[in-house]
Amino acid sequence: MQNHAPVGPASVTLGGVTAYLTSDLLDAGLEHIRQSPIDHGTLELIVCRPAVDERQVLEEGHLDRTLGLVGDTWSVRSTTSTPDGSPHPDGQLTLMNARAIALVAGLPERWPLAGDQLYVDLDLSEAGLPAGTRLAFGPGGAVIELTAKPHRGCAKFAARFGPEALRFVNTGPGRVLNLRGRNARVVAPGVIRRGDSVRRV
């Protein structure tokens, strides 16, 4: 995995009180995030969610048009975003900018706490990659399509990374750059591997 600044934990516990990165430190990391590749990036991490609040880091994953990331719970999770509570097809996968998660989470082992499946070193802004853009991964044939469904931080995100981190990804430049991430769906199945190229098609 490439090293994305800053290095160190996103939070520390002092006397039983958890301290998170301040807004100044988060804002100072924006320029590094803005330098993310636009058309050709790298898949830095693959995370499967086999059950609620469980994470499994994968070296290799399989994308399926019906199931999304095979082994992930997306296909069996209920949601309020569809009339019948079934999984929303436009939220089959979620991607997050690797530089953004490195900033808010710090140590790589904390990245999966965000709850996304694919962490990419790639500009995920709407201006750079509008909804409908397709991304191909490595040589395995997998292609996904970014959707217009918004992806925003929630109370869980704030609990894991702090209220300032939630503000950082949900408002101002963080919202413009989609630092909380993007929703996507699988359009061509295939194998993806950590370190794969991610290219716009």
N, C-alpha and C positions, 0 to 999 in steps of 0.2 A: 504494500500500500504506500502511495506517496505520502510524504509528510506535509500536512497543511497547518500553518500557524493559526493560533498559538499552540504551543505545546504545554500540556499540564491539565489538571482537572478543571471541569467547569464549575465545580463547587467544592468547598471545603467545610468540614465541620469543626467548629470552635466552641468548646464548652457546651456541646449539645445543640448549638445553633448552626444551621446551615447557611453559608454565605455563597452567593452566586456572583457571576461576572457582573460588573456595573455597566450602566448604559454607555459610559465613556469608553470602556474597553471594548464593548460590542461594536460601537460606532467606529472605533479605530480599525476594526477588521474589515470594514466595508470595501476599501480599495482593493484588498487582496481578492475578495469575492468577485468584484467587478472585472477582474482580469481572467475569469474563467473562460475556457475555450467556447467558441460560438457554434461551430459546425462539426467539430470532431473532438470528442473528449474520451474519457476513460470510465469504465464501470469499476468503482473502488470497493464496493461492498454489496453483497446480496444477503438479505435477511428474510427468513421465513417465520411466520407467526403460526405455529402449530396449534396454539390455544390462546385464550385471552391472557394477556400479560406474560406470554412466553415468547422467547426469541431463539431462533436457531440460525447461526451464521453459516452460510454455505459457500463452498468454493465453486460449486457448479449448481445451476438451477435449470428447470425446464419450464418454459412458458407455453401455456395452452390457451387456445381461444375461448374455451368454456370455463376452465378453472382458474385462469390467471397464472400465478406462480404455483406450480404443483406442490401440494403439501401445506399451503397457506390456507387460513380460514376464511378468506374473502368470500368464497363461494357459498359458505354456510352461515355467514353473519347476517343478522337482520339489520335493517336500517330504516330510518324515518324519511329518507329521501326518495322512496318509491311508494306508490299507493298501496301495494300489497306487502311492504316490508322486506321484499327480496333484495339481494345485493344490487347496487346500482351499477349498470354495465360500464358507465363512464368512470367508475372509481375502482376498476379491477386491480390496478397497480398504482402505487404512489412512488414518486421519485423525489429525492432531495439533493440539493447541491452539496457535494462533499466538503467544500470549503466552508459552507454555512454551518453544517453539523459539527465540523472540527472546531469552529469558533465557539458555538454555544455549548457543546458537550465536552470538548477537550479530548481526553484520552479515547483512543479508538474503541476500547471495550464499552464505552458509554454511548457510542453512536446508535446501536440498535434500540435504545430506550425511546428514540423518537417515534418508532412504530412504522417507519416506511420500509419498503422492500428493496428498493434500488437506490444506491447512493452513487451519484455520478459527478465527475469533475467536468461540468458543462453548464453553460449559462442557461438557466431555466426561465428567464424573463419572458413575458408575453411578446415583447418587442423582438427578442431574439428568436424565440420559437413559438409562434402563434398556435392556438388550438388548431388541430388538424395536421400539424407537423408530424412526420413519421421518422422514427429513429431505428436504425439497424444496429445489432450487437454482434461484434466479432464475426467469426466464420460460421456460426451455428445456424444461421438462417432466421433467427428471431427478429421480428419487427413489431414495434409498438406505435400507437398513435396517441399524442397528447390530446386531452379533451378540455372542454371549456368548464368543466365542473371545478369550482373553487376548492382549494385545499388550505385550510386555516388552522392555526394553533388553537389549543383548547386548554382546559384546566389541567389535564394530565401533563401537557407540555410544560406549563408553568410550574407544576409540582416537581418535575424532573430537572428542569434547567433554570427555573427562576422566573418571576414576573417580568423582569426587564428583558429577558430573552423572548418571552411571548410578545411583548410590545415590539421588540426589534424585528421579528419575522412577520408580524401582522400589520404593521403600520409603516407609513413613510416609504423610504427607499426599500425596506425589507419587503413590503407588499408589492412594489413595482417590480422588484427582481424575483418575486415568488420564492423568497428564502425559506418559507415553510414547505415549499415543494409544489409538485404538479400531479394531477391525476392523469391516468392513461389507461388504454385498453390494448389487448394483444390483437394484432391483425394477421400476423404470421407466426406460427409456433416454431419453437426451436430451443436449442441449448444455449445458455449464457454462462459465462465463466468470469470469475473475478479477474480483473485486468483486461477484459475485452475492450476493444475500441467501441465507441458509441458515435455513430455518424448520422448526420441528417441525410435523408433520402427523399 
